[in-house]
Amino acid sequence: MCSNDVLRSHQFCKDADTDFVMHLVSCGPVERSWEAGRTILTSGETADRLHLIVDGDVSIGLHTPGGPPAVVQTLGAGDALGLSWLIPPYRWAFDASAVTPTRAITIDAAKLRAAMGEDPAFGYAVLSRLLIAMADRLQATRLQLLDLYGPRR
């Protein structure tokens, strides 16, 4: 289980009212940790949780044929990891690995989707926060693609 104080202090809950935090608590958040180098998410596997990074660094990347993974973005404390649970067929779109020892609050995606459906105001608040993360991820991916495939001088 995760303490309410840890959850409340996370950037995801910044400026959130008590009802928002209590909805998250009702989804049974759990604190998890990974050592540096450990895989957190694997592309193509079932997207069944949201991770709110408490401390540590996590790289998000894509497999590249015959080469090392292309790191799209590095996330840290205060960031949300794992957004694919929002969109059917609920499969991770990226790989994610701990770069440094990492601790996160993990929230069950099915419970979170159900709570969002039952309370549209809560659902809107969750989506508003996650859309910021999605926009950041899209911009990081664009920059990575420019770096990989942009004109060479």
N, C-alpha and C positions, 0 to 999 in steps of 0.2 A: 504494500500500500504506500501511497505517497502522502506526505504531510500537506495539509492545506496551506501552510505558510510557504512551502517550497513552490506550490502551484501558484499561489497569489503573487509571489515575487517574480514569476517568469514574465518576460516581455509580452507573451501572448495574452496575459491577463491584465496588462497595463490599462488603466482607466476603466476596467470592467467593474460592473456592480456585483453585489453579493450573489444575486440570482445566477449570473453567468458562471461564476466560480462554482456554485453549488451544482449547476447542471454538469459541469466537467467532473466534479467529484462523484456525481451519480453514475458516471461512466467507468468508475473504478480505476483511476490512474495508478500506475505502479512505477516506482523508480527502478531504472535499469542502468547497468554500466558495462562498458566494453574497454578492453585493453587496446593500446595502439596497434594498428594493423588488422584488427578484427572486422569482419564484414557485418554490417548492420542491415542492409537491404541488398537484394539481388534482383536485377532487372528480369522481368517476366514472372517472378514469383507472386503469390497472392499478396495484395496490398491490404493488410488487415489492421493497421495501427497508425497512429500519429505519434511522432516523437517530438517533444519539446526539449531542446538541448539546454541543460542546466550549466554544464561546463565541459570543456574539451573542444576539439576541432574535428569536423567530419568532412571528408571529401566526397563530392557527388560527381560521378563520371559515367562515361559510356565506353563499352567495349569497342575497340578499333581492330579491324581484321589484321592479324599478324603483328600487332604492336601492343604497347602498354595502354591501359585505359586512358582516355582523354578526360582529364579533370575539367569539369564545367564550372564548379564553384566549390568553395570551402566555407562551411557553415560553422558557427560558434555559439557561445552562450547567448540565449535569448532567441535563437532561430527555431523555426519549425522545420522538421525533416519528415518527408514522406507525405506527398500530397495526392498520390494516385488513388488513395482509398476513396476519394470523392467522385471518381468517374468510372462507370462500368467500362470494362469488365473487371475493374479493381485489381490491376497488375502493376507492379512497380515499373516505372519507365526508366529509372536510372539505377546504378549501383551506388552504394554508399558504404564507406569504411571509416573507422576511427583513425584519425591521424595521430592524435594524442589520447591518453586515457580520457574517456568521455562518459558523462553521466547525463541521463535524460529522463523525463517524465513520459511514460508510454501510455497512450489512451486507446482503448479498444475501438476500432473504426465502426463496427456494426452498432455498438451501443451509442457511439457519438452520432452516427447517421440517424438512428432512431430518435434520439433526443432532439436533433435538429428538425426532424419531421413533426414531432409532437409540439414543439414550441417554435413557430416561425421567427419570432424575434430573436431567440437564441441562435437559430440557424443562420439568420442574417448576420448576427454579430460574429459567428465563427467564420462564415464565408468572407466577410469584410476583412478579417485579419489574414485569412489564408490567401486572398487575392493579392495582397501586397507581396507575400512570399512568392506566389506564382509569377508575378510581374518581374521580381528580382531574378528568379530562376530563368525566365525567358530572356531577359537582357544578358545574363551571364552566358547563356547558350549562344546567343547571337554573337557576342564578342569572341567566344571560343571558335565558332565557325569562321568568323573573319580571320582569326589567327591561323586556323588550319588551311583555309581555302582561299584566302585573300590574295591579291596580287603580290608577287615577290619582286623585289627590286634588285 
